Amino acid sequence: MNKISYVFACILLSLAIAQNNNTVTKSMIGSFNFTQSSHDNWVQGGEDVLSWFLDIKGDYKKESERSIFQGSGHANYGKTKISDTDARKSMDELKLDLLYTMKMGWTVNPYISAQLLSQLAPGYAYTDTNKTQISAFMDPGYLIQTMGIGYSIDDKFAARFGASVKESVSDQYPIPNAENPDATPDKIRTEFGFQSEFDIKKQFGEKTAFTSEIDIFSNLEGFDLIDVIWDTNLNTKISEYLQFGFQYKIVYDRDVSPKRQIKSVLSLGLNYTFL
């Protein structure tokens, strides 16, 4: 993290602390999903499977007459074990967002934001005989700081556009350049550009919630160099502690891979509201 990141963090925290006459809302929800199957003399064949994952989301909102400070965090982690193989990581994400918006009474309002993207645990590449570590916490990690203007409709829709700085940081496991794999990768890469974000939230009755978030970053060097993260979630509360969930996530970052990445998760498990 360089001086730009420290400056953004200090500004955001100072603005949040300085707010007076505040209305505070906060929430934290966790879910746990577990699947297990075993076979003994099962003539039709099959593999023993043990799979689990934990997902936690938290939101914080502090609003005054002149400003709104919002913080959110999302972390998930899971493993899968098939037959006699070692348990392998099936999901691992960490996302933190800070957003400060000035209420100017206009159609659009100025804002400043910071975002961190990384993982919680080491990641490995596997072969038939061994495994090689290829990533760790904040190795790599991504820091995005933005200043711009935003428009929102209650808590249902938000659009933000601004000048941005994206920092890709690593230590032991720098990301190879997808265009030139033989080149020595940079441990810290700073890109200046433009970011746009779109958030959609829709509640269907009291039990079903739909969210879709699109983050777009361009370093203004080419259309094919635009980074895109599109994360869509649908969650339905079946009972007080039982929830159905579906996530579909698309990632495109040409520095990492020349092809788009897709992850989908279908889950049914326990759900608990902490706050």
TORSE-359869 format. One line per 5 residues: number of its first residue (from 0); for each residue x, y, z negated of N, C-alpha, C. Coordinates in steps of 0.02 Angstrom, whole numbers, padded with zeros to 5 digits. Layout:
BEGIN
NUM> X/Y/Z/X/Y/Z/X/Y/Z; ... .
//
This chain:
BEGIN
0> 00042/-00059/00000/00000/00000/00000/00044/00062/00000; 00035/00108/00048/00077/00167/00051/00042/00226/00019; 00072/00287/00029/00046/00347/-00004/-00024/00364/00018; -00041/00350/00081/-00108/00365/00106/-00160/00329/00065; -00148/00265/00050/-00196/00226/00012/-00203/00252/-00059 .
5> -00147/00270/-00091/-00150/00296/-00158/-00189/00362/-00160; -00179/00405/-00111/-00215/00469/-00109/-00290/00457/-00102; -00310/00413/-00057/-00381/00398/-00048/-00411/00369/-00112; -00376/00323/-00145/-00402/00293/-00206/-00410/00345/-00261; -00362/00388/-00269/-00365/00441/-00320/-00422/00489/-00307 .
10> -00431/00508/-00244/-00485/00554/-00226/-00553/00523/-00241; -00563/00460/-00221/-00627/00427/-00232/-00643/00420/-00307; -00594/00399/-00346/-00605/00390/-00418/-00618/00457/-00452; -00581/00509/-00432/-00591/00576/-00461/-00661/00602/-00446; -00683/00594/-00385/-00750/00617/-00366/-00804/00579/-00404 .
15> -00794/00514/-00413/-00843/00474/-00448/-00849/00494/-00522; -00792/00506/-00554/-00791/00525/-00625/-00821/00594/-00635; -00811/00639/-00586/-00833/00708/-00592/-00908/00718/-00587; -00945/00667/-00566/-01017/00674/-00558/-01052/00684/-00625; -01103/00729/-00625/-01143/00742/-00685/-01216/00728/-00670 .
20> -01257/00722/-00724/-01328/00709/-00717/-01341/00650/-00670; -01313/00594/-00689/-01312/00537/-00643/-01370/00489/-00654; -01390/00457/-00600/-01434/00399/-00602/-01393/00339/-00579; -01387/00289/-00622/-01344/00231/-00608/-01386/00169/-00598; -01372/00133/-00544/-01402/00067/-00532/-01345/00018/-00518 .
25> -01353/-00044/-00541/-01301/-00094/-00530/-01332/-00164/-00529; -01298/-00208/-00495/-01322/-00277/-00491/-01263/-00324/-00478; -01270/-00386/-00500/-01221/-00438/-00486/-01257/-00505/-00481; -01247/-00539/-00425/-01281/-00602/-00412/-01229/-00655/-00393; -01236/-00713/-00423/-01191/-00769/-00407/-01229/-00830/-00385 .
30> -01200/-00869/-00340/-01232/-00931/-00318/-01179/-00986/-00314; -01201/-01047/-00329/-01156/-01105/-00328/-01189/-01161/-00289; -01152/-01189/-00241/-01179/-01242/-00198/-01134/-01303/-00203; -01165/-01362/-00207/-01127/-01424/-00217/-01158/-01480/-00175; -01116/-01518/-00140/-01139/-01575/-00100/-01092/-01634/-00112 .
35> -01121/-01693/-00123/-01080/-01753/-00134/-01115/-01813/-00103; -01077/-01853/-00068/-01103/-01917/-00042/-01048/-01970/-00048; -01067/-02031/-00065/-01018/-02085/-00072/-01047/-02149/-00042; -01002/-02194/-00021/-01023/-02256/00012/-00984/-02314/-00017; -01018/-02369/-00028/-00986/-02430/-00052/-01017/-02489/-00013 .
40> -00975/-02520/00029/-00999/-02575/00071/-01058/-02554/00114; -01054/-02494/00140/-01108/-02467/00182/-01094/-02487/00255; -01133/-02536/00280/-01117/-02567/00345/-01125/-02519/00403; -01164/-02466/00396/-01172/-02418/00450/-01113/-02370/00455; -01068/-02372/00408/-01010/-02328/00410/-01024/-02261/00379 .
45> -00972/-02221/00371/-00979/-02155/00341/-00919/-02138/00298; -00911/-02074/00284/-00855/-02051/00243/-00882/-02021/00178; -00845/-02033/00123/-00861/-02000/00060/-00845/-01926/00067; -00891/-01884/00043/-00882/-01812/00050/-00900/-01778/-00016; -00857/-01731/-00035/-00870/-01688/-00093/-00857/-01616/-00072 .
50> -00908/-01573/-00077/-00901/-01505/-00054/-00935/-01457/-00103; -00904/-01399/-00115/-00934/-01349/-00159/-00909/-01280/-00139; -00948/-01229/-00155/-00924/-01161/-00149/-00962/-01114/-00195; -00928/-01061/-00215/-00954/-01010/-00261/-00954/-00943/-00226; -01009/-00906/-00232/-01016/-00842/-00199/-01041/-00790/-00250 .
55> -01007/-00733/-00254/-01026/-00680/-00301/-01029/-00613/-00265; -01083/-00576/-00275/-01091/-00510/-00246/-01109/-00460/-00301; -01079/-00401/-00298/-01094/-00349/-00346/-01102/-00281/-00313; -01148/-00240/-00339/-01159/-00173/-00312/-01165/-00123/-00369; -01138/-00062/-00357/-01141/-00008/-00407/-01157/00057/-00370 .
60> -01205/00094/-00396/-01224/00157/-00364/-01235/00211/-00417; -01201/00267/-00408/-01204/00323/-00455/-01224/00385/-00415; -01284/00411/-00429/-01311/00465/-00388/-01327/00526/-00431; -01307/00585/-00405/-01324/00648/-00436/-01358/00693/-00384; -01372/00755/-00402/-01406/00800/-00356/-01362/00816/-00295 .
65> -01297/00813/-00303/-01251/00835/-00250/-01214/00779/-00215; -01214/00720/-00244/-01172/00667/-00214/-01197/00598/-00233; -01169/00549/-00196/-01183/00478/-00210/-01116/00440/-00207; -01102/00403/-00260/-01043/00359/-00261/-01067/00287/-00262; -01041/00247/-00215/-01061/00177/-00211/-01000/00132/-00209 .
70> -01005/00078/-00246/-00952/00027/-00245/-00984/-00041/-00237; -00952/-00084/-00199/-00978/-00152/-00190/-00921/-00201/-00183; -00934/-00262/-00204/-00884/-00314/-00199/-00916/-00380/-00179; -00881/-00420/-00141/-00906/-00485/-00119/-00847/-00533/-00118; -00854/-00588/-00153/-00802/-00640/-00154/-00834/-00708/-00149 .
75> -00803/-00752/-00111/-00826/-00822/-00109/-00766/-00868/-00102; -00776/-00929/-00126/-00721/-00978/-00124/-00752/-01048/-00126; -00726/-01093/-00085/-00752/-01161/-00084/-00702/-01211/-00059; -00713/-01274/-00075/-00669/-01328/-00052/-00711/-01388/-00030; -00680/-01428/00014/-00712/-01489/00039/-00661/-01546/00037 .
80> -00683/-01603/00011/-00640/-01663/00009/-00675/-01719/00048; -00641/-01746/00098/-00669/-01800/00140/-00627/-01863/00129; -00660/-01915/00107/-00628/-01981/00096/-00568/-01974/00050; -00510/-02000/00070/-00451/-01999/00026/-00406/-01939/00037; -00425/-01893/00080/-00383/-01834/00092/-00388/-01786/00033 .
85> -00337/-01743/00026/-00339/-01691/-00025/-00395/-01641/-00010; -00422/-01611/-00062/-00472/-01559/-00053/-00442/-01500/-00015; -00479/-01475/00034/-00455/-01419/00075/-00503/-01360/00069; -00475/-01302/00074/-00515/-01241/00069/-00562/-01235/00128; -00626/-01223/00114/-00676/-01216/00167/-00698/-01144/00176 .
90> -00692/-01103/00124/-00706/-01032/00130/-00668/-00994/00077; -00649/-00933/00093/-00610/-00892/00046/-00610/-00820/00072; -00649/-00777/00041/-00653/-00708/00063/-00655/-00661/00003; -00626/-00602/00012/-00630/-00549/-00038/-00640/-00483/-00001; -00692/-00446/-00020/-00707/-00382/00012/-00728/-00332/-00042 .
95> -00695/-00274/-00043/-00711/-00220/-00089/-00723/-00156/-00049; -00776/-00119/-00067/-00792/-00057/-00032/-00806/-00002/-00082; -00779/00058/-00067/-00794/00118/-00105/-00818/00172/-00056; -00871/00207/-00075/-00900/00257/-00030/-00924/00317/-00071; -00902/00377/-00053/-00925/00438/-00085/-00956/00483/-00032 .
100> -01019/00501/-00042/-01056/00542/00006/-01078/00607/-00027; -01066/00663/00006/-01089/00728/-00018/-01158/00742/00010; -01206/00760/-00033/-01274/00774/-00012/-01280/00849/00006; -01274/00863/00071/-01275/00932/00094/-01345/00955/00115; -01393/00909/00116/-01459/00927/00138/-01466/00929/00214 .
105> -01416/00903/00249/-01418/00902/00322/-01445/00834/00346; -01453/00829/00412/-01472/00764/00441/-01416/00713/00431; -01354/00736/00437/-01296/00695/00423/-01256/00726/00367; -01221/00685/00329/-01183/00709/00271/-01111/00684/00273; -01062/00724/00250/-00992/00702/00251/-00980/00648/00198 .
110> -00931/00605/00213/-00915/00551/00167/-00840/00535/00170; -00817/00500/00119/-00750/00472/00118/-00756/00401/00092; -00719/00354/00122/-00727/00284/00102/-00661/00247/00104; -00659/00191/00069/-00601/00147/00070/-00627/00075/00068; -00592/00031/00103/-00612/-00039/00108/-00551/-00084/00103 .
115> -00557/-00139/00066/-00504/-00188/00060/-00531/-00256/00081; -00493/-00291/00123/-00511/-00358/00146/-00452/-00405/00134; -00465/-00462/00103/-00411/-00511/00093/-00443/-00579/00075; -00405/-00619/00038/-00427/-00685/00015/-00404/-00695/-00056; -00428/-00748/-00089/-00413/-00759/-00159/-00357/-00808/-00171 .
120> -00351/-00859/-00129/-00305/-00914/-00142/-00262/-00929/-00081; -00207/-00967/-00089/-00165/-00984/-00032/-00204/-01022/00022; -00185/-01010/00085/-00214/-01045/00142/-00162/-01088/00175; -00183/-01145/00203/-00136/-01193/00232/-00157/-01213/00302; -00107/-01230/00343/-00119/-01263/00407/-00100/-01336/00398 .
125> -00144/-01381/00422/-00136/-01452/00409/-00118/-01491/00472; -00077/-01543/00462/-00065/-01593/00514/-00085/-01661/00484; -00072/-01714/00520/-00090/-01781/00494/-00047/-01801/00435; 00012/-01771/00428/00059/-01793/00376/00076/-01741/00324; 00067/-01677/00338/00086/-01626/00288/00044/-01563/00296 .
130> 00059/-01515/00253/00025/-01450/00256/00077/-01395/00248; 00064/-01338/00279/00109/-01281/00278/00070/-01219/00257; 00095/-01185/00205/00059/-01125/00183/00068/-01069/00234; 00013/-01035/00250/00014/-00982/00301/-00014/-00916/00276; -00042/-00915/00214/-00070/-00853/00189/-00077/-00857/00113 .
135> -00090/-00799/00081/-00100/-00795/00009/-00140/-00732/-00006; -00151/-00719/-00070/-00188/-00659/-00090/-00150/-00596/-00066; -00184/-00552/-00030/-00156/-00491/-00001/-00095/-00505/00043; -00094/-00564/00072/-00039/-00583/00116/-00066/-00628/00172; -00101/-00601/00221/-00108/-00529/00233/-00168/-00498/00197 .
140> -00168/-00431/00196/-00224/-00392/00171/-00235/-00332/00216; -00295/-00306/00214/-00312/-00250/00259/-00343/-00194/00218; -00318/-00134/00227/-00343/-00074/00193/-00366/-00024/00246; -00428/-00002/00241/-00456/00045/00289/-00483/00106/00252; -00457/00165/00268/-00480/00227/00237/-00509/00273/00291 .
145> -00566/00303/00276/-00603/00341/00327/-00633/00404/00297; -00634/00457/00338/-00670/00519/00322/-00713/00536/00382; -00777/00552/00371/-00820/00567/00427/-00888/00590/00406; -00939/00576/00447/-01007/00594/00433/-01051/00532/00437; -01106/00533/00398/-01149/00475/00397/-01222/00494/00395 .
150> -01263/00447/00416/-01336/00456/00417/-01368/00394/00386; -01419/00404/00345/-01451/00347/00313/-01526/00358/00306; -01563/00303/00304/-01634/00304/00292/-01646/00262/00230; -01657/00296/00173/-01664/00261/00109/-01606/00211/00101; -01622/00150/00082/-01571/00098/00077/-01579/00046/00133 .
155> -01617/00064/00186/-01633/00016/00238/-01585/00019/00297; -01559/00078/00312/-01515/00086/00370/-01463/00140/00356; -01402/00128/00377/-01349/00178/00370/-01301/00173/00429; -01279/00230/00453/-01230/00233/00508/-01178/00284/00489; -01114/00266/00496/-01059/00311/00478/-01007/00311/00534 .
160> -00979/00371/00547/-00929/00379/00599/-00874/00425/00571; -00810/00406/00581/-00757/00448/00554/-00688/00430/00578; -00641/00477/00565/-00570/00465/00578/-00544/00417/00525; -00502/00370/00546/-00484/00315/00502/-00411/00296/00506; -00386/00267/00451/-00319/00238/00448/-00326/00165/00426 .
165> -00300/00119/00467/-00303/00048/00450/-00232/00023/00437; -00222/-00006/00378/-00157/-00034/00359/-00163/-00110/00353; -00120/-00145/00388/-00116/-00218/00382/-00052/-00233/00344; -00058/-00264/00285/00000/-00275/00242/00011/-00350/00232; 00074/-00369/00225/00091/-00439/00212/00160/-00442/00180 .
170> 00178/-00500/00155/00243/-00509/00123/00277/-00571/00151; 00258/-00629/00127/00289/-00691/00149/00258/-00719/00213; 00197/-00697/00229/00161/-00727/00285/00134/-00673/00332; 00179/-00635/00364/00155/-00584/00411/00118/-00616/00470; 00070/-00579/00497/00029/-00604/00551/00067/-00601/00617 .
175> 00075/-00656/00652/00108/-00654/00718/00066/-00613/00767; 00101/-00581/00813/00066/-00544/00866/00038/-00593/00917; -00029/-00591/00925/-00061/-00639/00970/-00039/-00630/01042; -00019/-00569/01061/00002/-00555/01129/00075/-00576/01141; 00115/-00574/01088/00186/-00591/01094/00207/-00631/01032 .
180> 00192/-00696/01029/00205/-00736/00970/00279/-00740/00952; 00324/-00729/00999/00396/-00735/00985/00424/-00672/00953; 00387/-00617/00954/00411/-00555/00925/00410/-00559/00849; 00456/-00524/00816/00458/-00522/00743/00399/-00481/00717; 00355/-00512/00678/00295/-00476/00655/00312/-00423/00603 .
185> 00273/-00369/00602/00282/-00316/00553/00249/-00336/00487; 00283/-00322/00432/00252/-00335/00367/00201/-00281/00348; 00211/-00221/00373/00163/-00168/00363/00150/-00135/00431; 00087/-00133/00450/00069/-00101/00513/00015/-00049/00499; 00028/00013/00520/-00020/00068/00509/-00047/00091/00576 .
190> -00113/00093/00581/-00146/00115/00643/-00193/00173/00627; -00189/00224/00668/-00235/00281/00662/-00287/00276/00717; -00349/00290/00699/-00401/00283/00749/-00468/00309/00726; -00520/00272/00746/-00589/00293/00733/-00628/00232/00710; -00669/00242/00658/-00709/00187/00632/-00784/00205/00633 .
195> -00825/00156/00649/-00897/00164/00645/-00925/00103/00608; -00975/00116/00566/-01006/00064/00526/-01082/00069/00530; -01114/00012/00533/-01187/00009/00535/-01211/-00043/00485; -01256/-00023/00440/-01284/-00068/00389/-01359/-00070/00396; -01387/-00130/00399/-01459/-00140/00402/-01480/-00186/00345 .
200> -01530/-00164/00307/-01557/-00205/00253/-01633/-00208/00260; -01660/-00268/00256/-01732/-00277/00264/-01756/-00329/00213; -01808/-00310/00176/-01838/-00355/00127/-01904/-00382/00154; -01911/-00448/00156/-01973/-00480/00177/-02008/-00508/00116; -02057/-00471/00092/-02090/-00492/00031/-02044/-00483/-00029 .
205> -02054/-00523/-00080/-02014/-00518/-00140/-01956/-00568/-00142; -01956/-00616/-00096/-01908/-00671/-00102/-01856/-00676/-00047; -01866/-00642/00009/-01820/-00649/00066/-01787/-00582/00082; -01721/-00583/00089/-01683/-00523/00105/-01638/-00536/00165; -01636/-00487/00210/-01594/-00491/00271/-01547/-00432/00271 .
210> -01482/-00445/00283/-01433/-00391/00289/-01388/-00405/00350; -01369/-00351/00382/-01323/-00357/00439/-01276/-00296/00437; -01211/-00309/00437/-01160/-00257/00434/-01112/-00264/00493; -01101/-00208/00527/-01055/-00207/00583/-01001/-00154/00569; -00938/-00175/00568/-00881/-00130/00560/-00841/-00131/00625 .
215> -00829/-00072/00653/-00792/-00066/00716/-00735/-00017/00706; -00674/-00039/00722/-00615/00005/00718/-00579/00006/00784; -00563/00065/00808/-00526/00073/00870/-00465/00116/00859; -00407/00092/00882/-00346/00133/00878/-00338/00177/00940; -00390/00178/00982/-00395/00221/01041/-00341/00205/01093 .
220> -00315/00144/01091/-00264/00124/01140/-00291/00079/01195; -00353/00058/01189/-00382/00015/01241/-00447/-00016/01217; -00492/-00028/01263/-00557/-00057/01245/-00549/-00127/01216; -00501/-00166/01241/-00492/-00234/01217/-00456/-00237/01150; -00435/-00179/01124/-00401/-00177/01059/-00447/-00154/01003 .
225> -00512/-00150/01016/-00560/-00131/00966/-00572/-00191/00919; -00566/-00179/00853/-00578/-00231/00803/-00651/-00230/00782; -00682/-00288/00778/-00753/-00293/00761/-00764/-00346/00707; -00801/-00329/00655/-00825/-00377/00605/-00900/-00370/00600; -00937/-00422/00617/-01010/-00421/00614/-01033/-00477/00568 .
230> -01060/-00458/00511/-01079/-00505/00458/-01154/-00502/00446; -01189/-00557/00458/-01262/-00560/00450/-01280/-00613/00398; -01326/-00595/00352/-01345/-00640/00299/-01421/-00641/00290; -01448/-00701/00279/-01519/-00710/00263/-01523/-00753/00201; -01557/-00727/00149/-01563/-00763/00086/-01636/-00766/00065 .
235> -01658/-00825/00045/-01726/-00836/00022/-01725/-00869/-00046; -01761/-00839/-00092/-01765/-00866/-00160/-01822/-00916/-00163; -01805/-00980/-00170/-01856/-01033/-00171/-01889/-01038/-00239; -01850/-01031/-00292/-01876/-01029/-00360/-01832/-00982/-00400; -01841/-00981/-00465/-01803/-00933/-00506/-01728/-00944/-00500 .
240> -01706/-01006/-00495/-01634/-01020/-00493/-01611/-01056/-00430; -01655/-01066/-00382/-01638/-01102/-00321/-01644/-01056/-00261; -01592/-01054/-00219/-01591/-01008/-00162/-01565/-01042/-00099; -01596/-01023/-00043/-01573/-01043/00023/-01536/-00984/00055; -01479/-00998/00087/-01441/-00944/00118/-01412/-00963/00185 .
245> -01407/-00914/00229/-01376/-00924/00294/-01332/-00864/00310; -01270/-00876/00329/-01223/-00824/00349/-01195/-00839/00418; -01191/-00787/00458/-01161/-00792/00525/-01114/-00733/00534; -01050/-00748/00543/-01000/-00695/00545/-00957/-00700/00607; -00949/-00644/00642/-00908/-00640/00702/-00851/-00591/00689 .
250> -00790/-00611/00704/-00731/-00568/00695/-00692/-00567/00760; -00673/-00506/00781/-00629/-00500/00839/-00574/-00450/00821; -00512/-00473/00822/-00453/-00432/00810/-00398/-00460/00855; -00383/-00425/00909/-00336/-00451/00958/-00266/-00458/00931; -00249/-00421/00878/-00184/-00429/00846/-00177/-00498/00814 .
255> -00232/-00528/00795/-00232/-00593/00762/-00244/-00650/00811; -00295/-00641/00854/-00312/-00692/00903/-00344/-00658/00964; -00326/-00681/01024/-00356/-00652/01085/-00429/-00673/01094; -00453/-00720/01053/-00522/-00743/01057/-00561/-00724/00995; -00627/-00718/01002/-00668/-00702/00944/-00670/-00762/00896 .
260> -00678/-00747/00831/-00684/-00798/00780/-00756/-00799/00754; -00783/-00859/00742/-00852/-00866/00718/-00853/-00912/00658; -00891/-00892/00607/-00903/-00934/00549/-00977/-00933/00532; -01006/-00992/00521/-01076/-00996/00500/-01081/-01041/00439; -01123/-01021/00391/-01131/-01058/00329/-01206/-01066/00315 .
265> -01228/-01127/00305/-01297/-01142/00285/-01294/-01174/00216; -01329/-01144/00168/-01321/-01167/00099/-01388/-01172/00063; -01388/-01215/00013/-01445/-01223/-00033/-01415/-01238/-00101; -01427/-01193/-00148/-01394/-01204/-00212/-01422/-01160/-00267; -01387/-01160/-00324/-01408/-01122/-00382/-01392/-01049/-00374 .
270> -01437/-01006/-00400/-01429/-00934/-00395/-01442/-00904/-00464; -01399/-00855/-00485/-01408/-00824/-00550/-01393/-00750/-00546; -01438/-00709/-00575/-01428/-00637/-00575/-01398/-00616/-00642; -01337/-00589/-00641/-01303/-00568/-00702/-01326/-00499/-00725; -01337/-00453/-00677/-01356/-00384/-00693/-01418/-00365/-00654 .
//
